[in-house]
Amino acid sequence: MALSLMPLLIHSEAVSPEVRAVIKAADRSPADRRLAELEAAAHLLYREVTIDCRDLRDLFGLGSKGDC
């Protein structure tokens, strides 16, 4: 079972409004667009915080392979 932290990130004031908006869009997007939206959110958040890329990707359920 996977644990999603997206609801926490959507409501966290530690996350910029821009990133929260992209996360909300991903949450509401159709399945075929969801991955691209989550990737965009991960890229934005990575630029804002100091966190390991793999850990950040795990927050979004993207797996550890890929770029930030």
VOVEX-621273 format. One record per atom (N, C-alpha, C): residue number from 1; residue in three letters; chain; atom name; x, y, z. Coordinates in steps of 0.1 Angstrom, whole numbers, plus 5000, padded with zeros to 4 digits. Last residue first. Layout:
N
<node><resi>NUM</resi><resn>ala</resn><chain>A</chain><name>CA</name><X>X</X><Y>Y</Y><Z>Z</Z></node>
...
This chain:
68
<node><resi>68</resi><resn>cys</resn><chain>A</chain><name>N</name><X>5149</X><Y>5157</Y><Z>4886</Z></node>
<node><resi>68</resi><resn>cys</resn><chain>A</chain><name>CA</name><X>5142</X><Y>5167</Y><Z>4893</Z></node>
<node><resi>68</resi><resn>cys</resn><chain>A</chain><name>C</name><X>5144</X><Y>5180</Y><Z>4887</Z></node>
<node><resi>67</resi><resn>asp</resn><chain>A</chain><name>N</name><X>5145</X><Y>5126</Y><Z>4867</Z></node>
<node><resi>67</resi><resn>asp</resn><chain>A</chain><name>CA</name><X>5152</X><Y>5139</Y><Z>4870</Z></node>
<node><resi>67</resi><resn>asp</resn><chain>A</chain><name>C</name><X>5143</X><Y>5148</Y><Z>4879</Z></node>
<node><resi>66</resi><resn>gly</resn><chain>A</chain><name>N</name><X>5144</X><Y>5091</Y><Z>4875</Z></node>
<node><resi>66</resi><resn>gly</resn><chain>A</chain><name>CA</name><X>5140</X><Y>5103</Y><Z>4868</Z></node>
<node><resi>66</resi><resn>gly</resn><chain>A</chain><name>C</name><X>5147</X><Y>5115</Y><Z>4874</Z></node>
<node><resi>65</resi><resn>lys</resn><chain>A</chain><name>N</name><X>5136</X><Y>5068</Y><Z>4900</Z></node>
<node><resi>65</resi><resn>lys</resn><chain>A</chain><name>CA</name><X>5142</X><Y>5070</Y><Z>4887</Z></node>
<node><resi>65</resi><resn>lys</resn><chain>A</chain><name>C</name><X>5136</X><Y>5082</Y><Z>4880</Z></node>
<node><resi>64</resi><resn>ser</resn><chain>A</chain><name>N</name><X>5120</X><Y>5064</Y><Z>4922</Z></node>
<node><resi>64</resi><resn>ser</resn><chain>A</chain><name>CA</name><X>5133</X><Y>5071</Y><Z>4924</Z></node>
<node><resi>64</resi><resn>ser</resn><chain>A</chain><name>C</name><X>5140</X><Y>5074</Y><Z>4911</Z></node>
<node><resi>63</resi><resn>gly</resn><chain>A</chain><name>N</name><X>5085</X><Y>5073</Y><Z>4920</Z></node>
<node><resi>63</resi><resn>gly</resn><chain>A</chain><name>CA</name><X>5096</X><Y>5064</Y><Z>4920</Z></node>
<node><resi>63</resi><resn>gly</resn><chain>A</chain><name>C</name><X>5109</X><Y>5071</Y><Z>4920</Z></node>
<node><resi>62</resi><resn>leu</resn><chain>A</chain><name>N</name><X>5064</X><Y>5090</Y><Z>4924</Z></node>
<node><resi>62</resi><resn>leu</resn><chain>A</chain><name>CA</name><X>5070</X><Y>5089</Y><Z>4911</Z></node>
<node><resi>62</resi><resn>leu</resn><chain>A</chain><name>C</name><X>5081</X><Y>5079</Y><Z>4909</Z></node>
<node><resi>61</resi><resn>gly</resn><chain>A</chain><name>N</name><X>5051</X><Y>5099</Y><Z>4947</Z></node>
<node><resi>61</resi><resn>gly</resn><chain>A</chain><name>CA</name><X>5048</X><Y>5085</Y><Z>4942</Z></node>
<node><resi>61</resi><resn>gly</resn><chain>A</chain><name>C</name><X>5053</X><Y>5083</Y><Z>4928</Z></node>
<node><resi>60</resi><resn>phe</resn><chain>A</chain><name>N</name><X>5058</X><Y>5122</Y><Z>4957</Z></node>
<node><resi>60</resi><resn>phe</resn><chain>A</chain><name>CA</name><X>5048</X><Y>5123</Y><Z>4947</Z></node>
<node><resi>60</resi><resn>phe</resn><chain>A</chain><name>C</name><X>5045</X><Y>5109</Y><Z>4941</Z></node>
<node><resi>59</resi><resn>leu</resn><chain>A</chain><name>N</name><X>5078</X><Y>5114</Y><Z>4974</Z></node>
<node><resi>59</resi><resn>leu</resn><chain>A</chain><name>CA</name><X>5067</X><Y>5121</Y><Z>4980</Z></node>
<node><resi>59</resi><resn>leu</resn><chain>A</chain><name>C</name><X>5055</X><Y>5121</Y><Z>4970</Z></node>
<node><resi>58</resi><resn>asp</resn><chain>A</chain><name>N</name><X>5097</X><Y>5104</Y><Z>4956</Z></node>
<node><resi>58</resi><resn>asp</resn><chain>A</chain><name>CA</name><X>5089</X><Y>5094</Y><Z>4964</Z></node>
<node><resi>58</resi><resn>asp</resn><chain>A</chain><name>C</name><X>5077</X><Y>5101</Y><Z>4970</Z></node>
<node><resi>57</resi><resn>arg</resn><chain>A</chain><name>N</name><X>5108</X><Y>5127</Y><Z>4947</Z></node>
<node><resi>57</resi><resn>arg</resn><chain>A</chain><name>CA</name><X>5100</X><Y>5119</Y><Z>4938</Z></node>
<node><resi>57</resi><resn>arg</resn><chain>A</chain><name>C</name><X>5092</X><Y>5109</Y><Z>4945</Z></node>
<node><resi>56</resi><resn>leu</resn><chain>A</chain><name>N</name><X>5122</X><Y>5134</Y><Z>4971</Z></node>
<node><resi>56</resi><resn>leu</resn><chain>A</chain><name>CA</name><X>5111</X><Y>5143</Y><Z>4965</Z></node>
<node><resi>56</resi><resn>leu</resn><chain>A</chain><name>C</name><X>5102</X><Y>5135</Y><Z>4956</Z></node>
<node><resi>55</resi><resn>asp</resn><chain>A</chain><name>N</name><X>5141</X><Y>5114</Y><Z>4972</Z></node>
<node><resi>55</resi><resn>asp</resn><chain>A</chain><name>CA</name><X>5131</X><Y>5115</Y><Z>4983</Z></node>
<node><resi>55</resi><resn>asp</resn><chain>A</chain><name>C</name><X>5119</X><Y>5124</Y><Z>4978</Z></node>
<node><resi>54</resi><resn>arg</resn><chain>A</chain><name>N</name><X>5155</X><Y>5119</Y><Z>4949</Z></node>
<node><resi>54</resi><resn>arg</resn><chain>A</chain><name>CA</name><X>5148</X><Y>5106</Y><Z>4950</Z></node>
<node><resi>54</resi><resn>arg</resn><chain>A</chain><name>C</name><X>5137</X><Y>5107</Y><Z>4961</Z></node>
<node><resi>53</resi><resn>cys</resn><chain>A</chain><name>N</name><X>5166</X><Y>5145</Y><Z>4955</Z></node>
<node><resi>53</resi><resn>cys</resn><chain>A</chain><name>CA</name><X>5157</X><Y>5143</Y><Z>4943</Z></node>
<node><resi>53</resi><resn>cys</resn><chain>A</chain><name>C</name><X>5149</X><Y>5130</Y><Z>4945</Z></node>
<node><resi>52</resi><resn>asp</resn><chain>A</chain><name>N</name><X>5166</X><Y>5157</Y><Z>4988</Z></node>
<node><resi>52</resi><resn>asp</resn><chain>A</chain><name>CA</name><X>5172</X><Y>5148</Y><Z>4978</Z></node>
<node><resi>52</resi><resn>asp</resn><chain>A</chain><name>C</name><X>5161</X><Y>5145</Y><Z>4967</Z></node>
<node><resi>51</resi><resn>ile</resn><chain>A</chain><name>N</name><X>5161</X><Y>5192</Y><Z>4993</Z></node>
<node><resi>51</resi><resn>ile</resn><chain>A</chain><name>CA</name><X>5157</X><Y>5178</Y><Z>4995</Z></node>
<node><resi>51</resi><resn>ile</resn><chain>A</chain><name>C</name><X>5163</X><Y>5169</Y><Z>4984</Z></node>
<node><resi>50</resi><resn>thr</resn><chain>A</chain><name>N</name><X>5154</X><Y>5222</Y><Z>4998</Z></node>
<node><resi>50</resi><resn>thr</resn><chain>A</chain><name>CA</name><X>5166</X><Y>5214</Y><Z>4998</Z></node>
<node><resi>50</resi><resn>thr</resn><chain>A</chain><name>C</name><X>5162</X><Y>5200</Y><Z>5003</Z></node>
<node><resi>49</resi><resn>val</resn><chain>A</chain><name>N</name><X>5131</X><Y>5238</Y><Z>4976</Z></node>
<node><resi>49</resi><resn>val</resn><chain>A</chain><name>CA</name><X>5135</X><Y>5233</Y><Z>4988</Z></node>
<node><resi>49</resi><resn>val</resn><chain>A</chain><name>C</name><X>5148</X><Y>5225</Y><Z>4987</Z></node>
<node><resi>48</resi><resn>glu</resn><chain>A</chain><name>N</name><X>5126</X><Y>5248</Y><Z>4950</Z></node>
<node><resi>48</resi><resn>glu</resn><chain>A</chain><name>CA</name><X>5123</X><Y>5256</Y><Z>4961</Z></node>
<node><resi>48</resi><resn>glu</resn><chain>A</chain><name>C</name><X>5128</X><Y>5251</Y><Z>4975</Z></node>
<node><resi>47</resi><resn>arg</resn><chain>A</chain><name>N</name><X>5131</X><Y>5229</Y><Z>4930</Z></node>
<node><resi>47</resi><resn>arg</resn><chain>A</chain><name>CA</name><X>5138</X><Y>5242</Y><Z>4929</Z></node>
<node><resi>47</resi><resn>arg</resn><chain>A</chain><name>C</name><X>5136</X><Y>5251</Y><Z>4942</Z></node>
<node><resi>46</resi><resn>tyr</resn><chain>A</chain><name>N</name><X>5113</X><Y>5210</Y><Z>4938</Z></node>
<node><resi>46</resi><resn>tyr</resn><chain>A</chain><name>CA</name><X>5128</X><Y>5207</Y><Z>4939</Z></node>
<node><resi>46</resi><resn>tyr</resn><chain>A</chain><name>C</name><X>5136</X><Y>5220</Y><Z>4939</Z></node>
<node><resi>45</resi><resn>leu</resn><chain>A</chain><name>N</name><X>5089</X><Y>5220</Y><Z>4931</Z></node>
<node><resi>45</resi><resn>leu</resn><chain>A</chain><name>CA</name><X>5092</X><Y>5219</Y><Z>4945</Z></node>
<node><resi>45</resi><resn>leu</resn><chain>A</chain><name>C</name><X>5107</X><Y>5217</Y><Z>4947</Z></node>
<node><resi>44</resi><resn>leu</resn><chain>A</chain><name>N</name><X>5091</X><Y>5218</Y><Z>4903</Z></node>
<node><resi>44</resi><resn>leu</resn><chain>A</chain><name>CA</name><X>5089</X><Y>5231</Y><Z>4909</Z></node>
<node><resi>44</resi><resn>leu</resn><chain>A</chain><name>C</name><X>5093</X><Y>5231</Y><Z>4924</Z></node>
<node><resi>43</resi><resn>his</resn><chain>A</chain><name>N</name><X>5093</X><Y>5190</Y><Z>4899</Z></node>
<node><resi>43</resi><resn>his</resn><chain>A</chain><name>CA</name><X>5103</X><Y>5199</Y><Z>4894</Z></node>
<node><resi>43</resi><resn>his</resn><chain>A</chain><name>C</name><X>5103</X><Y>5213</Y><Z>4901</Z></node>
<node><resi>42</resi><resn>ala</resn><chain>A</chain><name>N</name><X>5069</X><Y>5182</Y><Z>4910</Z></node>
<node><resi>42</resi><resn>ala</resn><chain>A</chain><name>CA</name><X>5081</X><Y>5177</Y><Z>4916</Z></node>
<node><resi>42</resi><resn>ala</resn><chain>A</chain><name>C</name><X>5093</X><Y>5186</Y><Z>4912</Z></node>
<node><resi>41</resi><resn>ala</resn><chain>A</chain><name>N</name><X>5050</X><Y>5193</Y><Z>4892</Z></node>
<node><resi>41</resi><resn>ala</resn><chain>A</chain><name>CA</name><X>5050</X><Y>5197</Y><Z>4906</Z></node>
<node><resi>41</resi><resn>ala</resn><chain>A</chain><name>C</name><X>5063</X><Y>5193</Y><Z>4913</Z></node>
<node><resi>40</resi><resn>ala</resn><chain>A</chain><name>N</name><X>5057</X><Y>5178</Y><Z>4869</Z></node>
<node><resi>40</resi><resn>ala</resn><chain>A</chain><name>CA</name><X>5059</X><Y>5193</Y><Z>4869</Z></node>
<node><resi>40</resi><resn>ala</resn><chain>A</chain><name>C</name><X>5059</X><Y>5198</Y><Z>4884</Z></node>
<node><resi>39</resi><resn>glu</resn><chain>A</chain><name>N</name><X>5050</X><Y>5152</Y><Z>4877</Z></node>
<node><resi>39</resi><resn>glu</resn><chain>A</chain><name>CA</name><X>5064</X><Y>5156</Y><Z>4874</Z></node>
<node><resi>39</resi><resn>glu</resn><chain>A</chain><name>C</name><X>5067</X><Y>5171</Y><Z>4874</Z></node>
<node><resi>38</resi><resn>leu</resn><chain>A</chain><name>N</name><X>5023</X><Y>5156</Y><Z>4880</Z></node>
<node><resi>38</resi><resn>leu</resn><chain>A</chain><name>CA</name><X>5031</X><Y>5153</Y><Z>4892</Z></node>
<node><resi>38</resi><resn>leu</resn><chain>A</chain><name>C</name><X>5046</X><Y>5156</Y><Z>4889</Z></node>
<node><resi>37</resi><resn>glu</resn><chain>A</chain><name>N</name><X>5016</X><Y>5160</Y><Z>4853</Z></node>
<node><resi>37</resi><resn>glu</resn><chain>A</chain><name>CA</name><X>5014</X><Y>5171</Y><Z>4863</Z></node>
<node><resi>37</resi><resn>glu</resn><chain>A</chain><name>C</name><X>5022</X><Y>5168</Y><Z>4875</Z></node>
<node><resi>36</resi><resn>ala</resn><chain>A</chain><name>N</name><X>5024</X><Y>5135</Y><Z>4842</Z></node>
<node><resi>36</resi><resn>ala</resn><chain>A</chain><name>CA</name><X>5030</X><Y>5148</Y><Z>4837</Z></node>
<node><resi>36</resi><resn>ala</resn><chain>A</chain><name>C</name><X>5028</X><Y>5159</Y><Z>4847</Z></node>
<node><resi>35</resi><resn>leu</resn><chain>A</chain><name>N</name><X>5005</X><Y>5119</Y><Z>4855</Z></node>
<node><resi>35</resi><resn>leu</resn><chain>A</chain><name>CA</name><X>5020</X><Y>5117</Y><Z>4857</Z></node>
<node><resi>35</resi><resn>leu</resn><chain>A</chain><name>C</name><X>5027</X><Y>5130</Y><Z>4853</Z></node>
<node><resi>34</resi><resn>arg</resn><chain>A</chain><name>N</name><X>4980</X><Y>5128</Y><Z>4846</Z></node>
<node><resi>34</resi><resn>arg</resn><chain>A</chain><name>CA</name><X>4984</X><Y>5129</Y><Z>4860</Z></node>
<node><resi>34</resi><resn>arg</resn><chain>A</chain><name>C</name><X>4999</X><Y>5128</Y><Z>4862</Z></node>
<node><resi>33</resi><resn>arg</resn><chain>A</chain><name>N</name><X>4970</X><Y>5123</Y><Z>4822</Z></node>
<node><resi>33</resi><resn>arg</resn><chain>A</chain><name>CA</name><X>4978</X><Y>5136</Y><Z>4824</Z></node>
<node><resi>33</resi><resn>arg</resn><chain>A</chain><name>C</name><X>4984</X><Y>5137</Y><Z>4837</Z></node>
<node><resi>32</resi><resn>asp</resn><chain>A</chain><name>N</name><X>4956</X><Y>5100</Y><Z>4823</Z></node>
<node><resi>32</resi><resn>asp</resn><chain>A</chain><name>CA</name><X>4966</X><Y>5101</Y><Z>4813</Z></node>
<node><resi>32</resi><resn>asp</resn><chain>A</chain><name>C</name><X>4974</X><Y>5114</Y><Z>4814</Z></node>
<node><resi>31</resi><resn>ala</resn><chain>A</chain><name>N</name><X>4937</X><Y>5105</Y><Z>4844</Z></node>
<node><resi>31</resi><resn>ala</resn><chain>A</chain><name>CA</name><X>4948</X><Y>5095</Y><Z>4846</Z></node>
<node><resi>31</resi><resn>ala</resn><chain>A</chain><name>C</name><X>4959</X><Y>5097</Y><Z>4836</Z></node>
<node><resi>30</resi><resn>pro</resn><chain>A</chain><name>N</name><X>4929</X><Y>5140</Y><Z>4846</Z></node>
<node><resi>30</resi><resn>pro</resn><chain>A</chain><name>CA</name><X>4926</X><Y>5126</Y><Z>4842</Z></node>
<node><resi>30</resi><resn>pro</resn><chain>A</chain><name>C</name><X>4939</X><Y>5117</Y><Z>4843</Z></node>
<node><resi>29</resi><resn>ser</resn><chain>A</chain><name>N</name><X>4934</X><Y>5160</Y><Z>4876</Z></node>
<node><resi>29</resi><resn>ser</resn><chain>A</chain><name>CA</name><X>4936</X><Y>5157</Y><Z>4862</Z></node>
<node><resi>29</resi><resn>ser</resn><chain>A</chain><name>C</name><X>4933</X><Y>5142</Y><Z>4859</Z></node>
<node><resi>28</resi><resn>arg</resn><chain>A</chain><name>N</name><X>4934</X><Y>5166</Y><Z>4903</Z></node>
<node><resi>28</resi><resn>arg</resn><chain>A</chain><name>CA</name><X>4921</X><Y>5166</Y><Z>4896</Z></node>
<node><resi>28</resi><resn>arg</resn><chain>A</chain><name>C</name><X>4922</X><Y>5162</Y><Z>4881</Z></node>
<node><resi>27</resi><resn>asp</resn><chain>A</chain><name>N</name><X>4960</X><Y>5164</Y><Z>4910</Z></node>
<node><resi>27</resi><resn>asp</resn><chain>A</chain><name>CA</name><X>4950</X><Y>5156</Y><Z>4918</Z></node>
<node><resi>27</resi><resn>asp</resn><chain>A</chain><name>C</name><X>4937</X><Y>5155</Y><Z>4910</Z></node>
<node><resi>26</resi><resn>ala</resn><chain>A</chain><name>N</name><X>4971</X><Y>5183</Y><Z>4894</Z></node>
<node><resi>26</resi><resn>ala</resn><chain>A</chain><name>CA</name><X>4975</X><Y>5169</Y><Z>4892</Z></node>
<node><resi>26</resi><resn>ala</resn><chain>A</chain><name>C</name><X>4965</X><Y>5160</Y><Z>4899</Z></node>
<node><resi>25</resi><resn>ala</resn><chain>A</chain><name>N</name><X>4961</X><Y>5206</Y><Z>4905</Z></node>
<node><resi>25</resi><resn>ala</resn><chain>A</chain><name>CA</name><X>4958</X><Y>5203</Y><Z>4891</Z></node>
<node><resi>25</resi><resn>ala</resn><chain>A</chain><name>C</name><X>4960</X><Y>5188</Y><Z>4889</Z></node>
<node><resi>24</resi><resn>lys</resn><chain>A</chain><name>N</name><X>4974</X><Y>5205</Y><Z>4930</Z></node>
<node><resi>24</resi><resn>lys</resn><chain>A</chain><name>CA</name><X>4959</X><Y>5204</Y><Z>4929</Z></node>
<node><resi>24</resi><resn>lys</resn><chain>A</chain><name>C</name><X>4955</X><Y>5200</Y><Z>4915</Z></node>
<node><resi>23</resi><resn>ile</resn><chain>A</chain><name>N</name><X>5000</X><Y>5208</Y><Z>4922</Z></node>
<node><resi>23</resi><resn>ile</resn><chain>A</chain><name>CA</name><X>4996</X><Y>5196</Y><Z>4928</Z></node>
<node><resi>23</resi><resn>ile</resn><chain>A</chain><name>C</name><X>4981</X><Y>5194</Y><Z>4928</Z></node>
<node><resi>22</resi><resn>val</resn><chain>A</chain><name>N</name><X>4998</X><Y>5234</Y><Z>4912</Z></node>
<node><resi>22</resi><resn>val</resn><chain>A</chain><name>CA</name><X>5002</X><Y>5224</Y><Z>4903</Z></node>
<node><resi>22</resi><resn>val</resn><chain>A</chain><name>C</name><X>4998</X><Y>5210</Y><Z>4909</Z></node>
<node><resi>21</resi><resn>ala</resn><chain>A</chain><name>N</name><X>4992</X><Y>5248</Y><Z>4936</Z></node>
<node><resi>21</resi><resn>ala</resn><chain>A</chain><name>CA</name><X>4983</X><Y>5249</Y><Z>4924</Z></node>
<node><resi>21</resi><resn>ala</resn><chain>A</chain><name>C</name><X>4986</X><Y>5237</Y><Z>4914</Z></node>
<node><resi>20</resi><resn>arg</resn><chain>A</chain><name>N</name><X>5015</X><Y>5243</Y><Z>4951</Z></node>
<node><resi>20</resi><resn>arg</resn><chain>A</chain><name>CA</name><X>5002</X><Y>5238</Y><Z>4955</Z></node>
<node><resi>20</resi><resn>arg</resn><chain>A</chain><name>C</name><X>4992</X><Y>5238</Y><Z>4944</Z></node>
<node><resi>19</resi><resn>val</resn><chain>A</chain><name>N</name><X>5034</X><Y>5258</Y><Z>4936</Z></node>
<node><resi>19</resi><resn>val</resn><chain>A</chain><name>CA</name><X>5035</X><Y>5244</Y><Z>4937</Z></node>
<node><resi>19</resi><resn>val</resn><chain>A</chain><name>C</name><X>5022</X><Y>5237</Y><Z>4941</Z></node>
<node><resi>18</resi><resn>glu</resn><chain>A</chain><name>N</name><X>5023</X><Y>5284</Y><Z>4940</Z></node>
<node><resi>18</resi><resn>glu</resn><chain>A</chain><name>CA</name><X>5025</X><Y>5279</Y><Z>4927</Z></node>
<node><resi>18</resi><resn>glu</resn><chain>A</chain><name>C</name><X>5026</X><Y>5264</Y><Z>4927</Z></node>
<node><resi>17</resi><resn>pro</resn><chain>A</chain><name>N</name><X>5024</X><Y>5287</Y><Z>4968</Z></node>
<node><resi>17</resi><resn>pro</resn><chain>A</chain><name>CA</name><X>5011</X><Y>5287</Y><Z>4962</Z></node>
<node><resi>17</resi><resn>pro</resn><chain>A</chain><name>C</name><X>5012</X><Y>5281</Y><Z>4947</Z></node>
<node><resi>16</resi><resn>ser</resn><chain>A</chain><name>N</name><X>5050</X><Y>5266</Y><Z>4983</Z></node>
<node><resi>16</resi><resn>ser</resn><chain>A</chain><name>CA</name><X>5046</X><Y>5278</Y><Z>4976</Z></node>
<node><resi>16</resi><resn>ser</resn><chain>A</chain><name>C</name><X>5032</X><Y>5276</Y><Z>4970</Z></node>
<node><resi>15</resi><resn>val</resn><chain>A</chain><name>N</name><X>5048</X><Y>5251</Y><Z>5014</Z></node>
<node><resi>15</resi><resn>val</resn><chain>A</chain><name>CA</name><X>5049</X><Y>5249</Y><Z>5000</Z></node>
<node><resi>15</resi><resn>val</resn><chain>A</chain><name>C</name><X>5043</X><Y>5261</Y><Z>4993</Z></node>
<node><resi>14</resi><resn>ala</resn><chain>A</chain><name>N</name><X>5042</X><Y>5257</Y><Z>5039</Z></node>
<node><resi>14</resi><resn>ala</resn><chain>A</chain><name>CA</name><X>5056</X><Y>5256</Y><Z>5036</Z></node>
<node><resi>14</resi><resn>ala</resn><chain>A</chain><name>C</name><X>5059</X><Y>5254</Y><Z>5021</Z></node>
<node><resi>13</resi><resn>glu</resn><chain>A</chain><name>N</name><X>5016</X><Y>5254</Y><Z>5042</Z></node>
<node><resi>13</resi><resn>glu</resn><chain>A</chain><name>CA</name><X>5020</X><Y>5268</Y><Z>5039</Z></node>
<node><resi>13</resi><resn>glu</resn><chain>A</chain><name>C</name><X>5035</X><Y>5268</Y><Z>5037</Z></node>
<node><resi>12</resi><resn>ser</resn><chain>A</chain><name>N</name><X>4999</X><Y>5226</Y><Z>5029</Z></node>
<node><resi>12</resi><resn>ser</resn><chain>A</chain><name>CA</name><X>5011</X><Y>5231</Y><Z>5036</Z></node>
<node><resi>12</resi><resn>ser</resn><chain>A</chain><name>C</name><X>5015</X><Y>5245</Y><Z>5032</Z></node>
<node><resi>11</resi><resn>his</resn><chain>A</chain><name>N</name><X>4980</X><Y>5215</Y><Z>5013</Z></node>
<node><resi>11</resi><resn>his</resn><chain>A</chain><name>CA</name><X>4975</X><Y>5224</Y><Z>5024</Z></node>
<node><resi>11</resi><resn>his</resn><chain>A</chain><name>C</name><X>4987</X><Y>5230</Y><Z>5032</Z></node>
<node><resi>10</resi><resn>ile</resn><chain>A</chain><name>N</name><X>4994</X><Y>5199</Y><Z>4995</Z></node>
<node><resi>10</resi><resn>ile</resn><chain>A</chain><name>CA</name><X>4984</X><Y>5208</Y><Z>4990</Z></node>
<node><resi>10</resi><resn>ile</resn><chain>A</chain><name>C</name><X>4980</X><Y>5219</Y><Z>5001</Z></node>
<node><resi>9</resi><resn>leu</resn><chain>A</chain><name>N</name><X>5008</X><Y>5182</Y><Z>5012</Z></node>
<node><resi>9</resi><resn>leu</resn><chain>A</chain><name>CA</name><X>5015</X><Y>5192</Y><Z>5005</Z></node>
<node><resi>9</resi><resn>leu</resn><chain>A</chain><name>C</name><X>5006</X><Y>5203</Y><Z>4999</Z></node>
<node><resi>8</resi><resn>leu</resn><chain>A</chain><name>N</name><X>4988</X><Y>5165</Y><Z>5022</Z></node>
<node><resi>8</resi><resn>leu</resn><chain>A</chain><name>CA</name><X>4995</X><Y>5174</Y><Z>5031</Z></node>
<node><resi>8</resi><resn>leu</resn><chain>A</chain><name>C</name><X>5002</X><Y>5185</Y><Z>5024</Z></node>
<node><resi>7</resi><resn>pro</resn><chain>A</chain><name>N</name><X>4979</X><Y>5153</Y><Z>4998</Z></node>
<node><resi>7</resi><resn>pro</resn><chain>A</chain><name>CA</name><X>4970</X><Y>5161</Y><Z>5006</Z></node>
<node><resi>7</resi><resn>pro</resn><chain>A</chain><name>C</name><X>4977</X><Y>5170</Y><Z>5016</Z></node>
<node><resi>6</resi><resn>met</resn><chain>A</chain><name>N</name><X>5004</X><Y>5139</Y><Z>4991</Z></node>
<node><resi>6</resi><resn>met</resn><chain>A</chain><name>CA</name><X>4999</X><Y>5150</Y><Z>4983</Z></node>
<node><resi>6</resi><resn>met</resn><chain>A</chain><name>C</name><X>4989</X><Y>5159</Y><Z>4991</Z></node>
<node><resi>5</resi><resn>leu</resn><chain>A</chain><name>N</name><X>5014</X><Y>5117</Y><Z>5001</Z></node>
<node><resi>5</resi><resn>leu</resn><chain>A</chain><name>CA</name><X>5016</X><Y>5129</Y><Z>5009</Z></node>
<node><resi>5</resi><resn>leu</resn><chain>A</chain><name>C</name><X>5010</X><Y>5141</Y><Z>5002</Z></node>
<node><resi>4</resi><resn>ser</resn><chain>A</chain><name>N</name><X>5002</X><Y>5085</Y><Z>5002</Z></node>
<node><resi>4</resi><resn>ser</resn><chain>A</chain><name>CA</name><X>5003</X><Y>5097</Y><Z>4994</Z></node>
<node><resi>4</resi><resn>ser</resn><chain>A</chain><name>C</name><X>5004</X><Y>5109</Y><Z>5004</Z></node>
<node><resi>3</resi><resn>leu</resn><chain>A</chain><name>N</name><X>5015</X><Y>5053</Y><Z>5005</Z></node>
<node><resi>3</resi><resn>leu</resn><chain>A</chain><name>CA</name><X>5010</X><Y>5064</Y><Z>5012</Z></node>
<node><resi>3</resi><resn>leu</resn><chain>A</chain><name>C</name><X>5013</X><Y>5077</Y><Z>5004</Z></node>
<node><resi>2</resi><resn>ala</resn><chain>A</chain><name>N</name><X>5006</X><Y>5022</Y><Z>4991</Z></node>
<node><resi>2</resi><resn>ala</resn><chain>A</chain><name>CA</name><X>5014</X><Y>5034</Y><Z>4990</Z></node>
<node><resi>2</resi><resn>ala</resn><chain>A</chain><name>C</name><X>5007</X><Y>5045</Y><Z>4998</Z></node>
<node><resi>1</resi><resn>met</resn><chain>A</chain><name>N</name><X>5008</X><Y>4988</Y><Z>5000</Z></node>
<node><resi>1</resi><resn>met</resn><chain>A</chain><name>CA</name><X>5000</X><Y>5000</Y><Z>5000</Z></node>
<node><resi>1</resi><resn>met</resn><chain>A</chain><name>C</name><X>5009</X><Y>5012</Y><Z>5000</Z></node>
